C-alpha cells in the first residue's frame, strides 16, 4: 500500500533543497507551498517571472496536485493561460510519480521561450518600422502612381476647388463694386453734367487773350497772293 504522506514529505524536502531561495511553505494541513520561477535574462536584462502555488491532495502522486498562478511579472494573459495548460498536460503525463520538480522545470522552459518570443517580437517590430520607413521614402521619391481611380478623385477635387475660388472672386468683385455708379447713373443723378462740358468751353473761349504785338503788320508785307508758287511759310527763311 502506497504511503502518500511519506512520498509527499520526501519530495518537499528535496524541493526545498533545490529551490532554497524561491520555496515557501504556506501551510502543513493540507501541505501547500509556493515556488517562484524566473526566466533567463533576455534583452536589456529583462526577465519574466511567475510564482506557482501547489497543494497536495490526499492521494498525490497518484492524483495530480492542485496548482494556480500565485503572482506574475511581465506576462501577458495569454502567457499565463499557456502556463496553466502546460501544467495540466505535464501532470497527466506524470501521474503515479512525484512531479513538482518536473512541473517547475517545464514552466522554467516555457518562461525562457516567452522571453525569446518577446525579443523576436521586438526585432520584428523594428524590422517592420524600418520597412515602412523605406517604403515611405520610396513613395516620396517616386511619387504616387496614377490610376484611373485616383485621377478621377483628383479631378473632382480640383474642379470643386476652382468653382469655390471662382465664387469667392465674384463675391469680392461684387463687394468692391458696391457704391460705385455707372456713367448712366451719374447723368441721371446730376443733370448739370450734360451741360458742364459746353459751359467749360465757353468759359475758356471768353478768357483767351491774344497778344497782337507778336504779329507783324500784315499790311506792310508785299504778299504775292496771285503767285501760284507763293508759300507764306517760306517768308523769312531766305538764306541770301
MIDOSE-1310 file (N, C-alpha, C; in nm, 2 decimals, decimal comma, always signed):
residues 240
xxxx	+0,09/-0,12/+0,00/+0,00/+0,00/+0,00/+0,09/+0,12/+0,00; +0,06/+0,22/-0,08/+0,14/+0,34/-0,10/+0,12/+0,43/+0,02; +0,24/+0,48/+0,07/+0,23/+0,58/+0,18/+0,25/+0,71/+0,12; +0,13/+0,77/+0,09/+0,13/+0,90/+0,02/+0,20/+1,01/+0,11
xxxx	+0,17/+1,01/+0,24/+0,23/+1,11/+0,33/+0,38/+1,11/+0,32; +0,44/+0,98/+0,32/+0,59/+0,97/+0,32/+0,64/+1,03/+0,19; +0,58/+0,99/+0,08/+0,63/+1,04/-0,05/+0,62/+1,19/-0,06; +0,52/+1,25/+0,00/+0,50/+1,39/-0,01/+0,60/+1,46/+0,08
xxxx	+0,63/+1,41/+0,20/+0,74/+1,47/+0,28/+0,87/+1,46/+0,22; +0,90/+1,35/+0,16/+1,04/+1,33/+0,09/+1,05/+1,43/-0,02; +0,95/+1,45/-0,10/+0,95/+1,54/-0,21/+0,97/+1,68/-0,16; +0,90/+1,71/-0,06/+0,90/+1,85/+0,00/+1,04/+1,89/+0,04
xxxx	+1,11/+1,79/+0,10/+1,25/+1,82/+0,15/+1,34/+1,84/+0,03; +1,32/+1,76/-0,08/+1,40/+1,77/-0,20/+1,38/+1,90/-0,27; +1,25/+1,94/-0,27/+1,22/+2,07/-0,34/+1,28/+2,19/-0,27; +1,28/+2,18/-0,13/+1,33/+2,29/-0,05/+1,48/+2,30/-0,07
xxxx	+1,55/+2,19/-0,09/+1,69/+2,19/-0,12/+1,73/+2,24/-0,26; +1,64/+2,21/-0,35/+1,66/+2,25/-0,49/+1,64/+2,40/-0,51; +1,53/+2,45/-0,45/+1,49/+2,59/-0,46/+1,49/+2,66/-0,32; +1,60/+2,68/-0,26/+1,61/+2,73/-0,13/+1,56/+2,88/-0,12
xxxx	+1,59/+2,96/-0,23/+1,56/+3,10/-0,23/+1,42/+3,13/-0,28; +1,35/+3,04/-0,34/+1,22/+3,07/-0,40/+1,11/+2,98/-0,35; +1,14/+2,89/-0,25/+1,05/+2,80/-0,20/+0,99/+2,85/-0,06; +0,86/+2,85/-0,05/+0,80/+2,90/+0,07/+0,68/+2,81/+0,11
xxxx	+0,68/+2,76/+0,23/+0,57/+2,68/+0,28/+0,45/+2,77/+0,33; +0,34/+2,74/+0,28/+0,22/+2,83/+0,32/+0,14/+2,76/+0,43; +0,13/+2,63/+0,42/+0,05/+2,55/+0,53/+0,09/+2,41/+0,53; +0,07/+2,34/+0,64/+0,10/+2,19/+0,65/-0,02/+2,10/+0,64
xxxx	-0,14/+2,15/+0,67/-0,26/+2,07/+0,65/-0,37/+2,15/+0,58; -0,39/+2,13/+0,45/-0,30/+2,04/+0,37/-0,17/+2,11/+0,34; -0,08/+2,03/+0,29/+0,05/+2,08/+0,25/+0,04/+2,17/+0,13; +0,08/+2,30/+0,15/+0,07/+2,40/+0,04/+0,20/+2,48/+0,04
xxxx	+0,25/+2,51/-0,07/+0,37/+2,59/-0,08/+0,38/+2,66/-0,22; +0,47/+2,76/-0,22/+0,49/+2,83/-0,35/+0,63/+2,82/-0,40; +0,65/+2,82/-0,53/+0,79/+2,83/-0,59/+0,79/+2,94/-0,69; +0,88/+3,03/-0,68/+0,89/+3,14/-0,78/+0,99/+3,09/-0,89
xxxx	+0,94/+3,11/-1,01/+1,02/+3,07/-1,13/+1,05/+3,19/-1,21; +1,18/+3,21/-1,25/+1,22/+3,33/-1,32/+1,29/+3,28/-1,45; +1,26/+3,35/-1,56/+1,33/+3,31/-1,69/+1,48/+3,36/-1,68; +1,55/+3,31/-1,78/+1,69/+3,36/-1,80/+1,67/+3,51/-1,85
xxxx	+1,78/+3,58/-1,82/+1,78/+3,73/-1,86/+1,77/+3,74/-2,01; +1,68/+3,82/-2,06/+1,67/+3,85/-2,20/+1,74/+3,97/-2,24; +1,69/+4,03/-2,35/+1,74/+4,16/-2,40/+1,73/+4,27/-2,29; +1,83/+4,35/-2,27/+1,83/+4,45/-2,17/+1,81/+4,40/-2,03
xxxx	+1,86/+4,27/-2,01/+1,84/+4,21/-1,88/+1,70/+4,19/-1,83; +1,61/+4,19/-1,92/+1,47/+4,18/-1,89/+1,43/+4,03/-1,86; +1,35/+4,01/-1,76/+1,30/+3,87/-1,73/+1,15/+3,87/-1,72; +1,10/+3,75/-1,72/+0,96/+3,72/-1,69/+0,96/+3,63/-1,57
xxxx	+0,85/+3,64/-1,49/+0,85/+3,56/-1,36/+0,71/+3,52/-1,33; +0,70/+3,40/-1,26/+0,57/+3,35/-1,22/+0,59/+3,28/-1,08; +0,50/+3,30/-0,99/+0,51/+3,23/-0,87/+0,39/+3,13/-0,87; +0,43/+3,00/-0,86/+0,33/+2,89/-0,86/+0,30/+2,84/-0,72
xxxx	+0,17/+2,82/-0,70/+0,12/+2,76/-0,57/+0,08/+2,62/-0,60; +0,13/+2,53/-0,51/+0,09/+2,38/-0,52/+0,03/+2,34/-0,39; -0,07/+2,26/-0,40/-0,13/+2,20/-0,28/-0,14/+2,05/-0,30; -0,09/+1,97/-0,21/-0,10/+1,83/-0,22/-0,25/+1,78/-0,19
xxxx	-0,29/+1,69/-0,27/-0,42/+1,62/-0,24/-0,38/+1,49/-0,16; -0,48/+1,43/-0,11/-0,46/+1,31/-0,02/-0,38/+1,20/-0,09; -0,42/+1,17/-0,22/-0,36/+1,06/-0,29/-0,25/+1,10/-0,39; -0,19/+1,22/-0,37/-0,08/+1,26/-0,45/+0,04/+1,17/-0,42
xxxx	+0,11/+1,11/-0,52/+0,11/+1,15/-0,66/+0,03/+1,07/-0,75; -0,06/+0,98/-0,70/-0,15/+0,90/-0,79/-0,26/+1,00/-0,85; -0,28/+1,10/-0,78/-0,37/+1,21/-0,83/-0,29/+1,34/-0,84; -0,32/+1,42/-0,94/-0,23/+1,54/-0,95/-0,26/+1,64/-0,84
xxxx	-0,15/+1,72/-0,81/-0,17/+1,83/-0,71/-0,26/+1,94/-0,76; -0,30/+2,02/-0,67/-0,37/+2,14/-0,72/-0,27/+2,25/-0,74; -0,29/+2,33/-0,84/-0,20/+2,44/-0,87/-0,27/+2,57/-0,92; -0,20/+2,68/-0,90/-0,25/+2,81/-0,95/-0,14/+2,90/-0,96
xxxx	-0,16/+3,01/-1,04/-0,05/+3,11/-1,05/-0,08/+3,21/-0,94; +0,01/+3,21/-0,85/+0,00/+3,30/-0,73/+0,03/+3,44/-0,76; +0,13/+3,47/-0,84/+0,16/+3,60/-0,89/+0,25/+3,59/-1,02; +0,26/+3,70/-1,09/+0,34/+3,70/-1,21/+0,39/+3,84/-1,24
xxxx	+0,50/+3,85/-1,32/+0,56/+3,97/-1,36/+0,59/+3,97/-1,51; +0,55/+4,07/-1,58/+0,58/+4,09/-1,73/+0,52/+3,98/-1,82; +0,41/+3,92/-1,77/+0,35/+3,82/-1,85/+0,22/+3,87/-1,91; +0,18/+3,83/-2,03/+0,05/+3,86/-2,09/-0,05/+3,76/-2,04
xxxx	-0,17/+3,79/-2,05/-0,28/+3,70/-2,01/-0,27/+3,57/-2,09; -0,24/+3,58/-2,21/-0,22/+3,46/-2,30/-0,11/+3,37/-2,25; +0,00/+3,43/-2,19/+0,11/+3,36/-2,14/+0,07/+3,28/-2,02; +0,00/+3,34/-1,93/-0,05/+3,27/-1,81/-0,14/+3,15/-1,84
xxxx	-0,22/+3,17/-1,94/-0,31/+3,06/-1,98/-0,23/+2,95/-2,04; -0,13/+2,98/-2,12/-0,04/+2,87/-2,17/+0,03/+2,80/-2,06; +0,07/+2,87/-1,96/+0,14/+2,80/-1,85/+0,04/+2,71/-1,77; -0,08/+2,75/-1,75/-0,18/+2,66/-1,68/-0,20/+2,54/-1,77
xxxx	-0,21/+2,56/-1,90/-0,24/+2,44/-1,99/-0,12/+2,35/-1,99; +0,00/+2,40/-1,98/+0,12/+2,32/-1,97/+0,13/+2,24/-1,85; +0,09/+2,30/-1,73/+0,09/+2,23/-1,61/-0,01/+2,11/-1,61; -0,12/+2,13/-1,67/-0,22/+2,02/-1,68/-0,17/+1,91/-1,76
xxxx	-0,11/+1,94/-1,87/-0,05/+1,84/-1,96/+0,06/+1,76/-1,89; +0,15/+1,83/-1,83/+0,26/+1,76/-1,76/+0,21/+1,67/-1,64; +0,11/+1,72/-1,57/+0,06/+1,64/-1,46/+0,00/+1,51/-1,51; -0,08/+1,52/-1,62/-0,14/+1,40/-1,67/-0,04/+1,30/-1,72
xxxx	+0,08/+1,35/-1,77/+0,18/+1,26/-1,82/+0,26/+1,20/-1,71; +0,26/+1,25/-1,59/+0,35/+1,20/-1,48/+0,27/+1,15/-1,36; +0,14/+1,11/-1,38/+0,07/+1,05/-1,27/+0,13/+0,93/-1,22; +0,14/+0,92/-1,08/+0,20/+0,80/-1,02/+0,34/+0,83/-0,97
xxxx	+0,40/+0,94/-1,02/+0,53/+0,98/-0,98/+0,53/+1,12/-0,92; +0,61/+1,15/-0,82/+0,62/+1,28/-0,77/+0,66/+1,37/-0,88; +0,60/+1,49/-0,90/+0,61/+1,56/-1,02/+0,64/+1,71/-1,01; +0,66/+1,76/-0,88/+0,67/+1,91/-0,87/+0,79/+1,96/-0,94
xxxx	+0,91/+1,89/-0,93/+1,03/+1,93/-1,00/+1,00/+1,93/-1,15; +0,93/+1,83/-1,20/+0,91/+1,82/-1,35/+0,82/+1,94/-1,39; +0,72/+1,97/-1,31/+0,63/+2,08/-1,35/+0,70/+2,21/-1,35; +0,78/+2,23/-1,24/+0,85/+2,36/-1,23/+0,95/+2,37/-1,35
xxxx	+1,02/+2,26/-1,38/+1,12/+2,27/-1,49/+1,05/+2,30/-1,62; +0,93/+2,24/-1,65/+0,85/+2,27/-1,77/+0,81/+2,42/-1,78; +0,78/+2,47/-1,66/+0,74/+2,62/-1,66/+0,86/+2,70/-1,68; +0,98/+2,66/-1,63/+1,10/+2,74/-1,65/+1,13/+2,74/-1,80
xxxx	+1,12/+2,63/-1,87/+1,15/+2,63/-2,01/+1,05/+2,72/-2,08; +0,92/+2,72/-2,04/+0,82/+2,80/-2,10/+0,85/+2,95/-2,09; +0,90/+2,99/-1,97/+0,93/+3,13/-1,95/+1,05/+3,17/-2,04; +1,15/+3,08/-2,06/+1,26/+3,11/-2,15/+1,21/+3,13/-2,29
xxxx	+1,11/+3,05/-2,33/+1,05/+3,06/-2,46/+0,98/+3,20/-2,47; +0,91/+3,24/-2,37/+0,84/+3,36/-2,37/+0,94/+3,48/-2,38; +1,05/+3,48/-2,31/+1,14/+3,59/-2,32/+1,20/+3,59/-2,46; +1,22/+3,48/-2,52/+1,27/+3,48/-2,66/+1,17/+3,53/-2,75
xxxx	+1,04/+3,50/-2,73/+0,94/+3,55/-2,81/+0,93/+3,70/-2,80; +0,94/+3,75/-2,68/+0,94/+3,90/-2,66/+1,05/+3,96/-2,74; +1,17/+3,90/-2,74/+1,28/+3,95/-2,82/+1,25/+3,95/-2,97; +1,20/+3,84/-3,01/+1,16/+3,82/-3,15/+1,06/+3,92/-3,20
xxxx	+0,96/+3,94/-3,11/+0,85/+4,04/-3,14/+0,91/+4,18/-3,16; +1,00/+4,21/-3,07/+1,07/+4,35/-3,08/+1,15/+4,36/-3,20; +1,22/+4,25/-3,24/+1,30/+4,26/-3,36/+1,21/+4,27/-3,48; +1,10/+4,19/-3,48/+1,00/+4,20/-3,59/+0,94/+4,34/-3,60
xxxx	+0,91/+4,40/-3,49/+0,85/+4,53/-3,49/+0,95/+4,64/-3,54; +1,08/+4,62/-3,50/+1,18/+4,71/-3,55/+1,20/+4,69/-3,70; +1,20/+4,57/-3,75/+1,21/+4,55/-3,90/+1,09/+4,61/-3,97; +0,97/+4,59/-3,91/+0,85/+4,64/-3,97/+0,86/+4,79/-3,99
xxxx	+0,90/+4,86/-3,88/+0,91/+5,00/-3,89/+1,02/+5,05/-3,99; +1,12/+4,97/-4,00/+1,23/+5,00/-4,10/+1,17/+4,99/-4,24; +1,10/+4,88/-4,26/+1,04/+4,86/-4,40/+0,94/+4,97/-4,43; +0,86/+5,01/-4,33/+0,76/+5,11/-4,36/+0,83/+5,25/-4,39
xxxx	+0,94/+5,27/-4,32/+1,02/+5,39/-4,34/+1,08/+5,39/-4,49; +1,13/+5,28/-4,53/+1,19/+5,26/-4,66/+1,08/+5,28/-4,77; +0,96/+5,22/-4,74/+0,85/+5,23/-4,84/+0,80/+5,37/-4,85; +0,80/+5,44/-4,74/+0,75/+5,58/-4,74/+0,85/+5,67/-4,81
xxxx	+0,98/+5,64/-4,80/+1,09/+5,71/-4,87/+1,08/+5,69/-5,02; +1,05/+5,56/-5,06/+1,03/+5,53/-5,20/+0,91/+5,60/-5,26; +0,80/+5,60/-5,18/+0,68/+5,67/-5,23/+0,71/+5,82/-5,25; +0,78/+5,88/-5,16/+0,81/+6,02/-5,16/+0,90/+6,05/-5,28
xxxx	+0,99/+5,96/-5,32/+1,09/+5,98/-5,43/+1,02/+5,95/-5,56; +0,94/+5,85/-5,57/+0,88/+5,80/-5,69/+0,75/+5,88/-5,72; +0,68/+5,93/-5,62/+0,55/+5,99/-5,64/+0,44/+5,88/-5,64; +0,32/+5,93/-5,65/+0,21/+5,84/-5,65/+0,18/+5,79/-5,79
xxxx	+0,16/+5,66/-5,80/+0,13/+5,60/-5,93/-0,01/+5,64/-5,97; -0,03/+5,70/-6,09/-0,16/+5,75/-6,14/-0,24/+5,63/-6,19; -0,36/+5,62/-6,13/-0,46/+5,52/-6,18/-0,58/+5,60/-6,22; -0,67/+5,53/-6,28/-0,80/+5,60/-6,32/-0,87/+5,65/-6,20
xxxx	-0,87/+5,56/-6,10/-0,95/+5,60/-5,98/-0,89/+5,72/-5,91; -0,76/+5,73/-5,88/-0,71/+5,84/-5,81/-0,70/+5,97/-5,90; -0,69/+5,95/-6,04/-0,70/+6,07/-6,13/-0,84/+6,13/-6,12; -0,95/+6,05/-6,13/-1,08/+6,10/-6,12/-1,11/+6,17/-5,99
xxxx	-1,05/+6,11/-5,88/-1,07/+6,17/-5,75/-1,00/+6,30/-5,74; -0,88/+6,31/-5,80/-0,81/+6,44/-5,80/-0,88/+6,54/-5,89; -0,93/+6,50/-6,00/-1,00/+6,59/-6,09/-1,13/+6,65/-6,03; -1,20/+6,56/-5,95/-1,32/+6,61/-5,88/-1,28/+6,72/-5,78
xxxx	-1,18/+6,69/-5,70/-1,13/+6,78/-5,60/-1,09/+6,91/-5,66; -1,01/+6,90/-5,78/-0,96/+7,02/-5,85/-1,08/+7,11/-5,90; -1,17/+7,05/-5,96/-1,29/+7,12/-6,01/-1,37/+7,19/-5,90; -1,38/+7,12/-5,79/-1,45/+7,18/-5,68/-1,37/+7,30/-5,62
xxxx	-1,24/+7,29/-5,61/-1,16/+7,40/-5,56/-1,17/+7,52/-5,66; -1,17/+7,49/-5,79/-1,17/+7,60/-5,89/-1,31/+7,67/-5,88; -1,42/+7,59/-5,86/-1,55/+7,65/-5,85/-1,56/+7,74/-5,73; -1,50/+7,69/-5,62/-1,51/+7,77/-5,49/-1,43/+7,90/-5,51
xxxx	-1,31/+7,89/-5,58/-1,23/+8,01/-5,60/-1,30/+8,11/-5,69; -1,37/+8,06/-5,79/-1,44/+8,15/-5,88/-1,55/+8,22/-5,80; -1,63/+8,15/-5,72/-1,73/+8,21/-5,64/-1,68/+8,31/-5,55; -1,56/+8,28/-5,49/-1,50/+8,38/-5,40/-1,46/+8,51/-5,47
xxxx	-1,41/+8,49/-5,59/-1,36/+8,61/-5,66/-1,49/+8,70/-5,71; -1,59/+8,63/-5,75/-1,71/+8,70/-5,79/-1,77/+8,78/-5,67; -1,77/+8,72/-5,55/-1,82/+8,79/-5,43/-1,73/+8,91/-5,40; -1,60/+8,89/-5,41/-1,51/+9,00/-5,38/-1,53/+9,11/-5,48
xxxx	-1,55/+9,08/-5,61/-1,58/+9,18/-5,71/-1,71/+9,26/-5,68; -1,81/+9,18/-5,64/-1,94/+9,24/-5,61/-1,92/+9,33/-5,49; -1,85/+9,29/-5,39/-1,83/+9,37/-5,27/-1,75/+9,50/-5,31; -1,65/+9,49/-5,39/-1,57/+9,60/-5,43/-1,64/+9,70/-5,52
xxxx	-1,74/+9,65/-5,59/-1,82/+9,73/-5,69/-1,94/+9,80/-5,62; -1,97/+9,77/-5,50/-2,08/+9,84/-5,43/-2,05/+9,98/-5,41; -2,15/+10,07/-5,43/-2,13/+10,22/-5,41/-2,08/+10,29/-5,52; -2,03/+10,22/-5,63/-1,98/+10,29/-5,75/-2,09/+10,30/-5,85
xxxx	-2,12/+10,43/-5,91/-2,23/+10,45/-6,00/-2,17/+10,44/-6,14; -2,25/+10,39/-6,23/-2,22/+10,38/-6,37/-2,23/+10,52/-6,43; -2,18/+10,54/-6,56/-2,19/+10,67/-6,62/-2,34/+10,71/-6,64; -2,42/+10,62/-6,68/-2,56/+10,65/-6,69/-2,62/+10,69/-6,56
xxxx	-2,58/+10,62/-6,45/-2,64/+10,66/-6,32/-2,59/+10,80/-6,28; -2,47/+10,83/-6,31/-2,42/+10,96/-6,28/-2,50/+11,07/-6,35; -2,53/+11,06/-6,48/-2,60/+11,16/-6,55/-2,75/+11,17/-6,50; -2,80/+11,05/-6,46/-2,94/+11,05/-6,41/-2,94/+11,12/-6,27
xxxx	-2,84/+11,12/-6,20/-2,84/+11,18/-6,06/-2,80/+11,32/-6,07; -2,72/+11,37/-6,17/-2,67/+11,50/-6,18/-2,70/+11,56/-6,32; -2,81/+11,64/-6,34/-2,84/+11,69/-6,47/-2,75/+11,79/-6,52; -2,66/+11,85/-6,44/-2,57/+11,95/-6,48/-2,45/+11,89/-6,57
xxxx	-2,44/+11,76/-6,55/-2,32/+11,70/-6,62/-2,33/+11,71/-6,77; -2,46/+11,72/-6,83/-2,47/+11,72/-6,97/-2,44/+11,86/-7,03; -2,44/+11,96/-6,95/-2,40/+12,10/-7,00/-2,27/+12,14/-6,95; -2,21/+12,07/-6,86/-2,08/+12,11/-6,80/-1,97/+12,13/-6,90
xxxx	-1,96/+12,04/-6,99/-1,85/+12,04/-7,09/-1,87/+12,17/-7,18; -1,99/+12,19/-7,22/-2,02/+12,31/-7,31/-1,99/+12,44/-7,23; -2,03/+12,45/-7,11/-2,00/+12,57/-7,02/-1,85/+12,59/-7,01; -1,78/+12,47/-6,99/-1,64/+12,48/-6,97/-1,57/+12,54/-7,10
xxxx	-1,62/+12,50/-7,22/-1,56/+12,55/-7,34/-1,59/+12,70/-7,36; -1,71/+12,74/-7,32/-1,75/+12,88/-7,34/-1,66/+12,97/-7,24; -1,64/+12,92/-7,12/-1,56/+12,99/-7,02/-1,42/+13,01/-7,07; -1,37/+12,90/-7,12/-1,23/+12,90/-7,17/-1,21/+13,00/-7,29
xxxx	-1,31/+12,99/-7,38/-1,31/+13,07/-7,50/-1,31/+13,22/-7,47; -1,39/+13,26/-7,37/-1,40/+13,40/-7,33/-1,28/+13,45/-7,26; -1,20/+13,36/-7,21/-1,09/+13,41/-7,13/-0,96/+13,41/-7,20; -0,96/+13,36/-7,33/-0,83/+13,36/-7,41/-0,80/+13,50/-7,46
xxxx	-0,68/+13,55/-7,43/-0,63/+13,68/-7,48/-0,52/+13,66/-7,58; -0,52/+13,74/-7,68/-0,42/+13,73/-7,79/-0,33/+13,85/-7,78; -0,20/+13,83/-7,78/-0,10/+13,94/-7,78/-0,07/+13,98/-7,93; -0,14/+14,09/-7,98/-0,12/+14,12/-8,12/+0,02/+14,17/-8,16
xxxx	+0,10/+14,21/-8,06/+0,23/+14,26/-8,09/+0,32/+14,15/-8,14; +0,27/+14,02/-8,12/+0,36/+13,91/-8,17/+0,35/+13,90/-8,32; +0,25/+13,97/-8,38/+0,24/+13,96/-8,52/+0,29/+14,08/-8,59; +0,35/+14,07/-8,71/+0,39/+14,19/-8,79/+0,27/+14,25/-8,85
xxxx	+0,29/+14,38/-8,90/+0,18/+14,45/-8,97/+0,16/+14,38/-9,11; +0,06/+14,31/-9,12/+0,04/+14,23/-9,24/+0,02/+14,32/-9,36; -0,02/+14,45/-9,34/-0,04/+14,54/-9,45/+0,09/+14,58/-9,52; +0,21/+14,57/-9,44/+0,34/+14,62/-9,49/+0,40/+14,51/-9,57
xxxx	+0,35/+14,39/-9,56/+0,41/+14,28/-9,64/+0,36/+14,28/-9,78; +0,45/+14,26/-9,87/+0,41/+14,25/-10,02/+0,39/+14,11/-10,05; +0,27/+14,06/-10,03/+0,24/+13,92/-10,05/+0,19/+13,90/-10,19; +0,25/+13,82/-10,26/+0,21/+13,80/-10,40/+0,11/+13,68/-10,39
xxxx	-0,01/+13,72/-10,36/-0,11/+13,62/-10,34/-0,15/+13,56/-10,47; -0,12/+13,64/-10,58/-0,16/+13,58/-10,71/-0,06/+13,48/-10,76; +0,06/+13,48/-10,70/+0,17/+13,38/-10,74/+0,13/+13,24/-10,70; +0,12/+13,15/-10,80/+0,08/+13,02/-10,76/+0,19/+12,95/-10,68
xxxx	+0,31/+12,99/-10,69/+0,42/+12,93/-10,61/+0,44/+12,99/-10,47; +0,36/+13,09/-10,44/+0,38/+13,16/-10,32/+0,35/+13,07/-10,20; +0,44/+13,08/-10,10/+0,42/+12,99/-9,98/+0,46/+13,08/-9,86; +0,36/+13,12/-9,78/+0,39/+13,21/-9,67/+0,48/+13,15/-9,57
xxxx	+0,49/+13,02/-9,57/+0,58/+12,96/-9,47/+0,73/+12,98/-9,50; +0,76/+13,02/-9,63/+0,89/+13,04/-9,67/+0,94/+13,18/-9,64; +0,85/+13,27/-9,59/+0,89/+13,41/-9,55/+0,99/+13,41/-9,44; +1,10/+13,48/-9,46/+1,20/+13,49/-9,35/+1,30/+13,38/-9,35
xxxx	+1,28/+13,29/-9,45/+1,38/+13,17/-9,45/+1,48/+13,18/-9,55; +1,48/+13,31/-9,62/+1,57/+13,33/-9,73/+1,72/+13,34/-9,67; +1,81/+13,25/-9,73/+1,94/+13,25/-9,67/+2,04/+13,35/-9,74; +1,99/+13,42/-9,85/+2,08/+13,52/-9,93/+2,11/+13,64/-9,84
